[in-house]
Amino acid sequence: MELSEYGIGEGISEVIATTQSEEGEPNAAPIGIINREGYFVRLYKGSKTLSNVLKTHKIAANVSNDAVLFVISAFKNLSREHFTRFQGFPVLRDADAWVIFKCEPASSGEDFFEFKLKVQAAKVNRKGVRAINRGLNAIIEATILATRLKVNENDTKEGQKQRILRKIAYYEGIVEKCGGEREKEAMKILKMFVMR
């Protein structure tokens, strides 16, 4: 199945993944859906997303352009009001599209597992043409850097940490120049998480 009509294209598409524990507790976190002769996802050890996928073998890709949701879901649990259910699986209420995948182990490394994704269900909630906003792209890049900083907080050397912080500051400049109010709000939230 081609997923471009659901917002997932070539290369790596950044989405907010939703998973659930065996007890049905929903979780959300940004991830990249990799499109290379099929769809794949790489999940890192120690994450709640990986733990849930290893138990349930399912993940949902929530396609969204909401910068604030990307940042908040990267650093803390979303409240229950953010979730709804599609095909009995937790998804984000305000996402533009949902794609639920079955996850099959494909490979692993020292700190990750990679899964091949098979589409189980998909739905477009909101159609529309959107121009690329460099502010949103900058938020996504800054969020990825910030999560790497937080995940490796104890292992990050001071020089590495400073380089990451300089890159985040660079992206902050792009957000200020090109972003809308939502992107600017997301950057403020991201900075609060990074400075903790």
N, CA, C and O of each residue as an XYZ file, in Angstrom:
784
protein
N       0.849     -1.183      0.000
C       0.000      0.000      0.000
C       0.892      1.243      0.000
O       1.830      1.337      0.791
N       0.599      2.189     -0.883
C       1.325      3.455     -0.942
C       0.736      4.405      0.088
O      -0.478      4.609      0.116
N       1.579      4.990      0.937
C       1.094      5.815      2.042
C       1.175      7.318      1.789
O       0.911      8.105      2.698
N       1.531      7.731      0.581
C       1.667      9.162      0.317
C       0.351      9.909      0.538
O       0.374     11.064      0.963
N      -0.785      9.286      0.266
C      -2.069      9.977      0.503
C      -2.339     10.166      1.994
O      -3.232     10.926      2.369
N      -1.578      9.481      2.846
C      -1.702      9.635      4.296
C      -0.591     10.509      4.873
O      -0.456     10.626      6.091
N       0.201     11.119      3.999
C       1.236     12.044      4.446
C       2.593     11.409      4.693
O       3.509     12.090      5.155
N       2.746     10.131      4.401
C       4.028      9.449      4.615
C       4.645      9.211      3.243
O       4.126      8.437      2.439
N       5.774      9.898      2.988
C       6.370      9.859      1.662
C       7.694      9.134      1.620
O       7.956      8.225      2.408
N       8.530      9.557      0.673
C       9.845      8.948      0.499
C      10.788      9.403      1.601
O      10.535     10.406      2.268
N      11.867      8.671      1.790
C      12.861      9.032      2.802
C      12.350      8.730      4.195
O      11.823      7.646      4.447
N      12.502      9.679      5.097
C      12.037      9.503      6.478
C      10.966     10.544      6.754
O      11.213     11.744      6.640
N       9.790     10.088      7.112
C       8.666     10.970      7.449
C       8.539     11.043      8.958
O       8.378     10.020      9.624
N       8.610     12.252      9.498
C       8.500     12.437     10.946
C       7.030     12.455     11.350
O       6.241     13.247     10.834
N       6.677     11.577     12.272
C       5.307     11.439     12.762
C       5.342     11.349     14.283
O       6.413     11.271     14.886
N       4.176     11.361     14.887
C       4.084     11.068     16.315
C       3.498      9.671     16.426
O       2.359      9.422     16.033
N       4.299      8.769     16.970
C       3.849      7.388     17.124
C       3.001      7.263     18.370
O       3.288      7.883     19.394
N       1.955      6.458     18.278
C       1.223      6.084     19.477
C       1.302      4.573     19.616
O       1.230      3.827     18.638
N       1.453      4.149     20.857
C       1.494      2.736     21.209
C       0.657      2.572     22.461
O       0.162      3.547     23.028
N       0.506      1.332     22.883
C      -0.169      1.108     24.157
C       0.487     -0.049     24.887
O       1.029     -0.974     24.281
N       0.421      0.032     26.204
C       0.955     -1.040     27.039
C      -0.001     -2.228     26.972
O      -1.094     -2.128     26.415
N       0.419     -3.340     27.540
C      -0.466     -4.512     27.597
C      -1.743     -4.197     28.357
O      -2.784     -4.806     28.109
N      -1.665     -3.244     29.287
C      -2.834     -2.852     30.079
C      -3.703     -1.832     29.339
O      -4.758     -1.446     29.841
N      -3.272     -1.389     28.148
C      -4.053     -0.447     27.352
C      -3.719      1.013     27.584
O      -4.428      1.888     27.087
N      -2.644      1.305     28.334
C      -2.240      2.691     28.603
C      -1.580      3.276     27.353
O      -0.590      2.723     26.874
N      -2.112      4.401     26.805
C      -1.531      4.972     25.590
C      -0.245      5.745     25.856
O      -0.032      6.279     26.945
N       0.592      5.790     24.848
C       1.839      6.549     24.899
C       2.044      7.200     23.526
O       1.622      6.657     22.506
N       2.688      8.351     23.512
C       2.993      9.032     22.249
C       4.424      9.535     22.269
O       4.915      9.987     23.304
N       5.095      9.458     21.122
C       6.467      9.945     20.989
C       6.785     10.144     19.511
O       6.328      9.366     18.673
N       7.562     11.173     19.179
C       7.952     11.373     17.781
C       8.894     10.263     17.306
O       9.773      9.813     18.043
N       8.691      9.838     16.069
C       9.586      8.860     15.434
C       9.643      9.164     13.939
O       8.866      9.969     13.426
N      10.562      8.519     13.262
C      10.644      8.624     11.812
C      10.212      7.318     11.174
O      10.695      6.249     11.547
N       9.296      7.401     10.207
C       8.911      6.226      9.409
C       9.848      6.213      8.205
O       9.870      7.158      7.416
N      10.611      5.151      8.071
C      11.621      5.026      7.023
C      10.994      4.301      5.836
O      10.445      3.210      5.990
N      11.078      4.908      4.651
C      10.548      4.304      3.431
C      11.731      3.896      2.567
O      12.320      4.724      1.872
N      12.072      2.614      2.615
C      13.140      2.078      1.773
C      12.784      0.636      1.433
O      13.009     -0.279      2.225
N      12.231      0.455      0.258
C      11.753     -0.870     -0.178
C      10.838     -1.464      0.887
O      11.001     -2.613      1.298
N       9.902     -0.681      1.312
C       8.984     -1.038      2.391
C       9.100      0.001      3.491
O       9.934      0.904      3.421
N       8.267     -0.132      4.495
C       8.256      0.830      5.599
C       8.874      0.192      6.839
O       8.596     -0.961      7.168
N       9.724      0.972      7.522
C      10.442      0.500      8.696
C      10.417      1.579      9.772
O      10.170      2.752      9.494
N      10.677      1.157     10.999
C      10.861      2.099     12.092
C      11.999      1.578     12.958
O      12.133      0.373     13.167
N      12.814      2.496     13.455
C      13.912      2.153     14.362
C      13.555      2.717     15.731
O      13.362      3.922     15.888
N      13.470      1.832     16.716
C      13.114      2.225     18.085
C      14.286      1.921     19.006
O      14.947      0.890     18.882
N      14.525      2.835     19.927
C      15.719      2.745     20.763
C      15.425      2.110     22.120
O      14.366      2.307     22.716
N      16.399      1.349     22.575
C      16.275      0.649     23.854
C      16.059      1.646     24.978
O      16.619      2.742     24.972
N      15.250      1.258     25.929
C      14.955      2.109     27.068
C      13.732      2.983     26.856
O      13.282      3.645     27.792
N      13.180      3.000     25.639
C      12.005      3.841     25.391
C      10.714      3.075     25.683
O      10.636      1.857     25.519
N       9.721      3.821     26.115
C       8.401      3.230     26.355
C       7.803      2.737     25.038
O       7.089      1.734     25.011
N       8.098      3.444     23.954
C       7.587      3.042     22.635
C       8.087      1.643     22.289
O       7.298      0.788     21.886
N       9.384      1.403     22.442
C       9.933      0.074     22.145
C       9.332     -0.971     23.070
O       8.933     -2.042     22.613
N       9.263     -0.683     24.346
C       8.698     -1.633     25.302
C       7.284     -2.038     24.894
O       6.940     -3.220     24.923
N       6.463     -1.055     24.513
C       5.087     -1.350     24.113
C       5.033     -2.160     22.822
O       4.247     -3.101     22.715
N       5.858     -1.805     21.843
C       5.848     -2.525     20.564
C       6.299     -3.971     20.751
O       5.748     -4.873     20.120
N       7.287     -4.204     21.604
C       7.741     -5.577     21.852
C       6.633     -6.436     22.460
O       6.614     -7.654     22.281
N       5.717     -5.801     23.175
C       4.617     -6.553     23.801
C       3.381     -6.668     22.911
O       2.727     -7.710     22.897
N       3.056     -5.606     22.168
C       1.798     -5.604     21.401
C       1.999     -5.805     19.897
O       1.062     -6.184     19.195
N       3.210     -5.556     19.397
C       3.542     -5.689     17.973
C       2.739     -4.741     17.095
O       2.465     -5.046     15.934
N       2.360     -3.589     17.649
C       1.609     -2.586     16.897
C       2.117     -1.193     17.206
O       2.626     -0.917     18.293
N       1.963     -0.317     16.212
C       2.295      1.096     16.377
C       1.420      1.884     15.409
O       1.113      1.412     14.314
N       1.024      3.081     15.815
C       0.263      3.954     14.920
C       1.102      5.182     14.595
O       1.711      5.785     15.478
N       1.126      5.541     13.318
C       1.764      6.779     12.874
C       0.680      7.839     12.811
O      -0.299      7.690     12.080
N       0.852      8.906     13.571
C      -0.075     10.029     13.583
C       0.581     11.169     12.817
O       1.571     11.740     13.275
N       0.034     11.500     11.659
C       0.595     12.554     10.831
C       0.026     13.876     11.322
O      -1.189     14.075     11.344
N       0.922     14.775     11.715
C       0.505     16.058     12.281
C       1.545     17.120     11.966
O       2.738     16.832     11.872
N       1.082     18.344     11.806
C       1.988     19.480     11.649
C       1.963     20.354     12.886
O       2.354     21.520     12.826
N       1.509     19.812     14.010
C       1.413     20.581     15.252
C       2.753     20.510     15.988
O       3.084     19.499     16.608
N       3.510     21.595     15.906
C       4.847     21.645     16.507
C       4.806     21.419     18.010
O       5.691     20.763     18.559
N       3.801     21.948     18.677
C       3.703     21.800     20.134
C       3.526     20.331     20.511
O       4.153     19.857     21.458
N       2.674     19.603     19.774
C       2.497     18.180     20.063
C       3.797     17.407     19.898
O       4.091     16.514     20.692
N       4.586     17.743     18.864
C       5.870     17.065     18.671
C       6.767     17.271     19.884
O       7.353     16.317     20.394
N       6.873     18.486     20.336
C       7.783     18.784     21.450
C       7.292     18.136     22.741
O       8.063     17.470     23.432
N       6.030     18.323     23.067
C       5.525     17.776     24.333
C       5.621     16.260     24.342
O       6.036     15.677     25.343
N       5.240     15.602     23.232
C       5.282     14.136     23.214
C       6.705     13.593     23.268
O       6.909     12.436     23.635
N       7.686     14.408     22.910
C       9.085     13.976     22.988
C       9.587     13.914     24.420
O      10.501     13.150     24.728
N       8.985     14.729     25.310
C       9.556     14.854     26.647
C       8.637     14.449     27.793
O       9.105     14.252     28.915
N       7.344     14.323     27.533
C       6.470     13.898     28.625
C       5.234     13.207     28.065
O       4.976     13.243     26.862
N       4.486     12.587     28.943
C       3.282     11.883     28.527
C       2.174     12.876     28.198
O       1.951     13.845     28.923
N       1.488     12.615     27.091
C       0.323     13.429     26.748
C      -0.845     13.014     27.636
O      -0.943     11.860     28.054
N      -1.717     13.959     27.914
C      -2.897     13.631     28.728
C      -3.882     12.811     27.901
O      -3.825     12.806     26.671
N      -4.766     12.132     28.579
C      -5.754     11.269     27.913
C      -6.619     12.033     26.917
O      -7.107     11.445     25.953
N      -6.819     13.344     27.134
C      -7.663     14.139     26.227
C      -7.071     14.204     24.818
O      -7.800     14.457     23.858
N      -5.771     13.981     24.682
C      -5.136     14.020     23.363
C      -5.455     12.772     22.529
O      -5.294     12.786     21.309
N      -5.900     11.708     23.177
C      -6.073     10.429     22.490
C      -7.532     10.131     22.166
O      -8.449     10.594     22.844
N      -7.712      9.356     21.124
C      -8.976      8.711     20.804
C      -8.604      7.311     20.326
O      -7.439      6.922     20.412
N      -9.560      6.561     19.831
C      -9.268      5.203     19.349
C      -9.712      5.068     17.904
O     -10.760      5.573     17.503
N      -8.891      4.376     17.139
C      -9.188      4.031     15.752
C      -8.895      2.551     15.615
O      -7.785      2.100     15.896
N      -9.884      1.803     15.187
C      -9.731      0.347     15.088
C      -9.284     -0.250     16.424
O      -8.534     -1.226     16.457
N      -9.756      0.352     17.535
C      -9.443     -0.149     18.870
C      -8.056      0.192     19.376
O      -7.648     -0.300     20.429
N      -7.312      1.034     18.641
C      -5.930      1.368     19.011
C      -5.826      2.864     19.292
O      -6.500      3.655     18.632
N      -4.990      3.276     20.265
C      -4.893      4.708     20.575
C      -4.215      5.499     19.453
O      -3.179      5.104     18.920
N      -4.838      6.625     19.119
C      -4.303      7.559     18.129
C      -4.518      8.969     18.667
O      -5.251      9.163     19.637
N      -3.885      9.937     18.045
C      -4.039     11.322     18.483
C      -5.286     11.944     17.860
O      -5.458     11.944     16.641
N      -6.128     12.460     18.705
C      -7.420     13.021     18.306
C      -7.291     14.041     17.167
O      -8.104     14.036     16.242
N      -6.284     14.909     17.225
C      -6.170     16.003     16.263
C      -5.225     15.730     15.091
O      -4.875     16.660     14.365
N      -4.808     14.494     14.890
C      -3.898     14.177     13.783
C      -4.609     14.320     12.443
O      -5.819     14.115     12.337
N      -3.836     14.675     11.428
C      -4.385     14.803     10.076
C      -4.684     13.439      9.462
O      -5.604     13.304      8.656
N      -3.910     12.435      9.843
C      -4.110     11.076      9.341
C      -3.553     10.086     10.350
O      -2.672     10.409     11.147
N      -4.085      8.882     10.296
C      -3.608      7.785     11.145
C      -3.270      6.593     10.267
O      -3.995      6.291      9.319
N      -2.173      5.918     10.576
C      -1.836      4.651      9.940
C      -1.423      3.699     11.055
O      -0.464      3.956     11.782
N      -2.151      2.606     11.181
C      -1.811      1.599     12.187
C      -1.026      0.488     11.498
O      -1.435     -0.040     10.463
N       0.109      0.149     12.098
C       0.994     -0.872     11.542
C       1.141     -2.061     12.479
O       1.097     -1.919     13.701
N       1.313     -3.222     11.889
C       1.806     -4.399     12.609
C       3.321     -4.329     12.472
O       3.835     -4.028     11.395
N       4.037     -4.605     13.559
C       5.497     -4.499     13.586
C       6.127     -5.888     13.595
O       5.830     -6.711     14.461
N       6.998     -6.136     12.621
C       7.718     -7.406     12.551
C       9.206     -7.132     12.708
O       9.754     -6.306     11.979
N       9.882     -7.812     13.652
C      11.315     -7.577     13.848
C      12.087     -7.740     12.540
O      11.868     -8.696     11.797
N      12.996     -6.794     12.264
C      13.785     -6.837     11.031
C      15.277     -6.929     11.330
O      15.985     -7.729     10.719
N      15.760     -6.112     12.269
C      17.175     -6.141     12.639
C      17.333     -5.464     13.990
O      16.390     -4.877     14.522
N      18.537     -5.555     14.534
C      18.799     -4.877     15.805
C      20.268     -4.496     15.870
O      21.108     -5.036     15.150
N      20.548     -3.558     16.747
C      21.907     -3.110     16.981
C      22.132     -3.029     18.477
O      21.314     -3.504     19.264
N      23.222     -2.437     18.859
C      23.570     -2.341     20.270
C      22.499     -1.599     21.074
O      22.205     -1.964     22.213
N      21.924     -0.560     20.474
C      20.971      0.249     21.234
C      19.610      0.421     20.558
O      18.838      1.293     20.957
N      19.296     -0.401     19.530
C      18.026     -0.230     18.835
C      17.489     -1.556     18.304
O      18.209     -2.548     18.197
N      16.204     -1.537     17.976
C      15.546     -2.594     17.229
C      14.897     -1.929     16.021
O      14.346     -0.834     16.132
N      14.964     -2.589     14.872
C      14.285     -2.079     13.689
C      13.161     -3.048     13.341
O      13.326     -4.267     13.402
N      12.016     -2.481     12.977
C      10.848     -3.277     12.649
C      10.378     -2.964     11.241
O      10.384     -1.809     10.816
N       9.972     -4.001     10.518
C       9.298     -3.818      9.236
C       7.831     -3.566      9.563
O       7.254     -4.234     10.421
N       7.238     -2.602      8.877
C       5.871     -2.202      9.172
C       4.912     -2.688      8.091
O       5.169     -2.523      6.898
N       3.821     -3.280      8.514
C       2.763     -3.728      7.601
C       1.484     -2.987      7.966
O       1.032     -3.038      9.110
N       0.908     -2.302      6.994
C      -0.291     -1.506      7.235
C      -1.462     -2.411      7.609
O      -1.751     -3.397      6.931
N      -2.133     -2.044      8.719
C      -3.351     -2.740      9.124
C      -4.590     -1.897      8.843
O      -5.625     -2.428      8.440
N      -4.490     -0.590      9.053
C      -5.614      0.318      8.818
C      -5.073      1.729      8.647
O      -4.020      2.068      9.186
N      -5.799      2.549      7.895
C      -5.371      3.929      7.684
C      -6.594      4.807      7.440
O      -7.608      4.365      6.899
N      -6.464      6.071      7.860
C      -7.566      7.003      7.680
C      -7.023      8.425      7.557
O      -6.156      8.838      8.328
N      -7.542      9.165      6.580
C      -7.242     10.591      6.441
C      -8.357     11.343      7.148
O      -9.534     11.154      6.842
N      -7.988     12.189      8.088
C      -8.963     12.990      8.830
C      -9.117     14.391      8.258
O     -10.183     14.997      8.366
N      -8.059     14.901      7.654
C      -8.051     16.277      7.177
C      -7.228     16.339      5.900
O      -6.033     16.044      5.911
N      -7.856     16.718      4.819
C      -7.128     16.897      3.570
C      -6.822     18.374      3.403
O      -7.533     19.230      3.929
N      -5.790     18.657      2.687
C      -5.480     20.056      2.435
C      -4.071     20.240      1.931
O      -3.178     19.443      2.220
N      -3.889     21.278      1.192
C      -2.578     21.607      0.669
C      -1.881     22.507      1.677
O      -2.463     23.478      2.159
N      -0.652     22.185      1.987
C       0.116     22.998      2.926
C       1.470     23.289      2.335
O       2.136     22.396      1.811
N       1.873     24.521      2.419
C       3.223     24.885      2.004
C       4.195     24.489      3.113
O       3.813     24.377      4.277
N       5.424     24.285      2.745
C       6.458     23.953      3.723
C       6.736     25.187      4.578
O       6.889     26.291      4.056
N       6.798     24.994      5.879
C       7.119     26.079      6.803
C       8.463     25.753      7.433
O       8.587     24.769      8.162
N       9.461     26.569      7.159
C      10.795     26.313      7.705
C      10.795     26.333      9.226
O      11.624     25.667      9.847
N       9.885     27.081      9.840
C       9.790     27.113     11.293
C       9.421     25.745     11.855
O      10.000     25.302     12.847
N       8.455     25.076     11.224
C       8.071     23.728     11.666
C       9.235     22.763     11.479
O       9.536     21.965     12.367
N       9.887     22.836     10.324
C      11.036     21.953     10.083
C      12.129     22.180     11.120
O      12.752     21.227     11.587
N      12.363     23.441     11.480
C      13.389     23.757     12.475
C      13.010     23.186     13.843
O      13.876     22.704     14.573
N      11.724     23.237     14.192
C      11.273     22.651     15.466
C      11.532     21.150     15.480
O      12.004     20.608     16.479
N      11.225     20.481     14.375
C      11.444     19.029     14.314
C      12.933     18.728     14.510
O      13.285     17.850     15.297
N      13.796     19.437     13.812
C      15.244     19.208     13.952
C      15.723     19.503     15.373
O      16.508     18.739     15.934
N      15.256     20.601     15.952
C      15.658     20.954     17.317
C      15.153     19.917     18.317
O      15.849     19.595     19.280
N      13.956     19.397     18.097
C      13.403     18.371     18.996
C      14.231     17.102     18.937
O      14.521     16.498     19.969
N      14.613     16.696     17.738
C      15.453     15.496     17.593
C      16.767     15.688     18.348
O      17.203     14.801     19.082
N      17.390     16.840     18.167
C      18.646     17.122     18.885
C      18.435     17.108     20.393
O      19.242     16.545     21.133
N      17.345     17.732     20.846
C      17.079     17.806     22.289
C      16.836     16.433     22.885
O      17.266     16.164     24.007
N      16.153     15.553     22.154
C      15.916     14.204     22.697
C      17.231     13.446     22.793
O      17.432     12.680     23.736
N      18.119     13.643     21.846
C      19.435     12.982     21.915
C      20.229     13.499     23.106
O      20.950     12.750     23.765
N      20.086     14.773     23.363
C      20.764     15.379     24.513
C      20.220     14.785     25.807
O      20.989     14.444     26.706
N      18.893     14.657     25.907
C      18.271     14.142     27.130
C      18.509     12.645     27.312
O      18.781     12.189     28.422
N      18.408     11.878     26.220
C      18.590     10.423     26.317
C      20.008     10.086     26.755
O      20.217      9.166     27.546
N      20.974     10.827     26.242
C      22.383     10.548     26.542
C      22.954     11.531     27.555
O      24.161     11.768     27.582
N      22.094     12.098     28.379
C      22.499     13.168     29.296
C      23.748     12.821     30.101
O      24.652     13.647     30.232
N      23.801     11.621     30.633
C      24.938     11.236     31.481
C      26.182     10.885     30.667
O      27.302     10.946     31.174
N      25.973     10.511     29.382
C      27.103     10.107     28.543
C      27.621     11.231     27.656
O      28.695     11.109     27.066
N      26.876     12.313     27.557
C      27.251     13.400     26.654
C      28.408     14.199     27.245
O      28.325     14.729     28.353
N      29.486     14.267     26.469
C      30.638     15.061     26.889
C      30.280     16.536     26.790
O      29.414     16.920     26.004
N      30.944     17.353     27.581
C      30.624     18.786     27.624
C      30.717     19.434     26.243
O      29.869     20.253     25.888
N      31.734     19.076     25.465
C      31.880     19.642     24.117
C      30.721     19.260     23.214
O      30.223     20.089     22.453
N      30.289     18.001     23.297
C      29.146     17.550     22.508
C      27.884     18.295     22.914
O      27.105     18.735     22.069
N      27.699     18.427     24.208
C      26.511     19.112     24.721
C      26.463     20.541     24.202
O      25.405     21.013     23.786
N      27.585     21.227     24.222
C      27.628     22.612     23.749
C      27.332     22.705     22.254
O      26.657     23.633     21.810
N      27.844     21.731     21.468
C      27.555     21.719     20.024
C      26.057     21.536     19.784
O      25.478     22.210     18.932
N      25.429     20.630     20.532
C      23.989     20.399     20.386
C      23.211     21.655     20.771
O      22.266     22.037     20.081
N      23.604     22.291     21.859
C      22.913     23.516     22.282
C      23.073     24.638     21.256
O      22.141     25.413     21.040
N      24.252     24.734     20.618
C      24.451     25.742     19.570
C      23.544     25.461     18.371
O      22.986     26.385     17.778
N      23.400     24.182     18.020
C      22.525     23.826     16.898
C      21.070     24.155     17.235
O      20.338     24.667     16.388
N      20.658     23.869     18.447
C      19.284     24.197     18.867
C      19.074     25.707     18.791
O      18.017     26.163     18.354
N      20.079     26.493     19.217
C      19.974     27.954     19.141
C      19.864     28.414     17.690
O      19.132     29.356     17.383
N      20.597     27.742     16.800
C      20.496     28.067     15.367
C      19.069     27.850     14.875
O      18.502     28.704     14.194
N      18.493     26.700     15.226
C      17.115     26.408     14.809
C      16.123     27.373     15.456
O      15.094     27.695     14.863
N      16.423     27.827     16.653
C      15.555     28.809     17.300
C      15.478     30.092     16.457
O      14.416     30.705     16.349
N      16.592     30.483     15.874
C      16.610     31.657     15.008
C      15.707     31.482     13.794
O      15.028     32.421     13.378
N      15.701     30.277     13.225
C      14.831     30.003     12.078
C      13.367     30.052     12.513
O      12.522     30.584     11.793
N      13.067     29.500     13.690
C      11.695     29.535     14.200
C      11.241     30.980     14.372
O      10.127     31.333     13.987
N      12.094     31.809     14.943
C      11.728     33.221     15.155
C      11.476     33.932     13.829
O      10.573     34.763     13.727
N      12.268     33.608     12.821
C      12.140     34.267     11.525
C      10.970     33.719     10.706
O      10.234     34.487     10.087
N      10.798     32.402     10.702
C       9.872     31.765      9.754
C       8.640     31.135     10.388
O       7.650     30.899      9.695
N       8.676     30.861     11.671
C       7.590     30.123     12.308
C       6.392     30.986     12.640
O       6.485     32.207     12.763
N       5.268     30.311     12.779
C       4.060     30.962     13.253
C       4.004     30.891     14.771
O       4.965     30.479     15.419
N       2.883     31.292     15.326
C       2.728     31.303     16.785
C       2.901     29.904     17.387
O       3.512     29.761     18.446
N       2.373     28.882     16.727
C       2.460     27.515     17.261
C       3.915     27.048     17.321
O       4.323     26.418     18.297
N       4.688     27.349     16.295
C       6.096     26.962     16.282
C       6.881     27.716     17.350
O       7.763     27.149     17.996
N       6.559     28.994     17.535
C       7.255     29.787     18.555
C       6.917     29.282     19.954
O       7.777     29.244     20.834
N       5.656     28.893     20.153
C       5.271     28.308     21.447
C       6.005     26.996     21.681
O       6.465     26.720     22.789
N       6.113     26.184     20.621
C       6.812     24.900     20.727
C       8.276     25.102     21.107
O       8.815     24.339     21.909
N       8.925     26.120     20.542
C      10.333     26.377     20.867
C      10.486     26.778     22.330
O      11.444     26.365     22.982
N       9.568     27.567     22.850
C       9.633     27.942     24.270
C       9.524     26.696     25.151
O      10.251     26.556     26.134
N       8.618     25.802     24.792
C       8.438     24.565     25.566
C       9.688     23.702     25.457
O      10.153     23.162     26.461
N      10.236     23.565     24.259
C      11.438     22.761     24.065
C      12.581     23.294     24.926
O      13.297     22.519     25.560
N      12.751     24.606     24.949
C      13.837     25.192     25.742
C      13.655     24.897     27.236
O      14.637     24.695     27.952
N      12.406     24.871     27.706
C      12.156     24.548     29.121
C      12.618     23.126     29.410
O      13.214     22.884     30.459
N      12.361     22.180     28.513
C      12.784     20.796     28.719
C      14.298     20.659     28.652
O      14.882     19.904     29.430
N      14.941     21.372     27.741
C      16.387     21.271     27.565
C      17.122     21.892     28.748
O      18.171     21.391     29.155
N      16.590     22.965     29.298
C      17.277     23.678     30.383
C      17.073     23.049     31.748
O      17.674     23.502     32.723
N      16.254     22.030     31.849
C      16.040     21.374     33.158
C      17.278     20.679     33.629
O      17.278     20.078     34.704
